[in-house]
Amino acid sequence: MQFKNSLEFAQSLDQQDTLSLFREQFLIPKVDGKDIIYLCGNSLGLQPKATQDELHQQLNVWQNHAVEGWFDSEQNWLNYHHEIKELLAPIVGAKPEEVTCMNSLTINLHLLLTSFYQPKGKRYKILMEAGAFPSDQYALESHVKTRGYAYADAVVEISPRAGEETLRTEDILAVIEQHRDDLALVMFGGINYYTGQFFDLAAITKAGHEIGALVGFDLAHAAGNVPIKLHDWGVDFACWCSYKYLNSGPGGIAGIFVHEKHFNSDLPRLAGWWGYQLNKRFKMEKGFVPETGAEGWQVSTSPILLMATHKAALKVMNDAGFENLRKKSVMLTSYLEFIIQKVNDQVGEEFLKIITPKNVAERGCQLSIICKRGGKTLFDALVAQNIIGDWRAPNVIRLSPIPLYNTFEEIYFLGQTLLNNLKTNC
Ligand SMILES: *Cc1c(COP(=O)(O)O)cnc(C)c1O
């Protein structure tokens, strides 16, 4: 589509947008009675209006049924996660029994590494991005160390080529091949949090499996953002959080995927009673017998109130339809890219350099922008004018239009605000 840098054009895109009514299902923060422009759903998604209702409903079950809520409210808490699994599975391309929600993201990564990082003899290394999210790096570091390896030896980090910001798939595949005899695990982010690059997860999975390694992904920035087919790609395991693109609230309950090919394997795991076979869980017998599927990795009692916010948010996403969301997302982010280019044209230099890949198949909602000068000053000026993106050290502004609640008009307005600031400040 031929984009235009005008208010009328942006408004016409909003008028043609079949998802535009979903914005009304969200609580948009206001300043002086006016909606702010929120472009930070990559960090904390906004609150759906339905969240408070679902939460209240569960508070009422607690109030009226107390402990019996587990067994005989209309929709008992023991089965509360079943509907969540049904809603979650299509978002990551899984069968419902391959996913569950539990704990927080980094905790789940630890649980999954306990199962899926199985170093043996010469095959003990893990491949990851050099620029992975720090929590993932710390998690891997602690796993290689507790198994008796040195980080620098056991974790193979891959960096972009000199002068480049993002990784080339061919380079990732080449490193996997170079380490064909010593990789136990390939552990990658789905989308890199800093650059917004969406990796070719199918190709990485295939290459990892070809050399005999297992393959797992952290989908924190990918789940609910880009199309994912964990089952079909044959990915061994994955985990993600729910508070970014899944709009389920700060520190919300996280998700895991375990491919069905591992359901009957005897992988080691850190067990707890909530992973025990459900129909015998309350017999309180000795000797752990896991529930079949991802649920067998559960450890502790379901946090129903966190699940309530998750369920409400997933329902909204499901109502919109993930394919529709992705279609709009591609348009919105492409429009953002166009508007940034127009700002550069008007200031006469590439002042705002987008480091996220241009190819829409290699990115989701987010664009990461490096300013030629004064990036933090510009970022602070946007915040002061109620445009919220986020700043990531050392020098990136991340902006993420979300198809559920952002508009083309907001993107147009962002462009005008950037231009005004650049004219006066930089
Ligand atoms: C957001 C994010 C985290 C945060 O983990 P928590 O355990 O939820 O604090 C971890 N890894 C990645 C890749 C992330 O994007």
The ligand as an SDF file (V2000), in Angstrom:
LIG
                    3D

 15 15  0  0  0  0  0  0  0  0999 V2000
   10.4910   -9.9850   29.6660 C   0  0  0  0  0  0  0  0  0  0  0  0
   11.4740  -11.0930   29.5600 C   0  0  0  0  0  0  0  0  0  0  0  0
   11.8790  -11.8310   30.6910 C   0  0  0  0  0  0  0  0  0  0  0  0
   11.3860  -11.4930   32.0670 C   0  0  0  0  0  0  0  0  0  0  0  0
   11.2940  -12.6370   32.8480 O   0  0  0  0  0  0  0  0  0  0  0  0
   10.4080  -12.6760   34.1750 P   0  0  0  0  0  0  0  0  0  0  0  0
   10.8030  -13.9230   34.8080 O   0  0  0  0  0  0  0  0  0  0  0  0
    8.9890  -12.5850   33.7720 O   0  0  0  0  0  0  0  0  0  0  0  0
   10.7860  -11.4750   34.9970 O   0  0  0  0  0  0  0  0  0  0  0  0
   12.7560  -12.8770   30.4940 C   0  0  0  0  0  0  0  0  0  0  0  0
   13.2290  -13.1990   29.2640 N   0  0  0  0  0  0  0  0  0  0  0  0
   12.8730  -12.4910   28.1690 C   0  0  0  0  0  0  0  0  0  0  0  0
   13.4030  -12.8860   26.8210 C   0  0  0  0  0  0  0  0  0  0  0  0
   12.0050  -11.4120   28.2810 C   0  0  0  0  0  0  0  0  0  0  0  0
   11.6740  -10.7060   27.1990 O   0  0  0  0  0  0  0  0  0  0  0  0
  1  2  1  0
  2  3  1  0
  2 14  2  0
  3  4  1  0
  3 10  2  0
  4  5  1  0
  5  6  1  0
  6  7  2  0
  6  8  1  0
  6  9  1  0
 10 11  1  0
 11 12  2  0
 12 13  1  0
 12 14  1  0
 14 15  1  0
M  END
$$$$
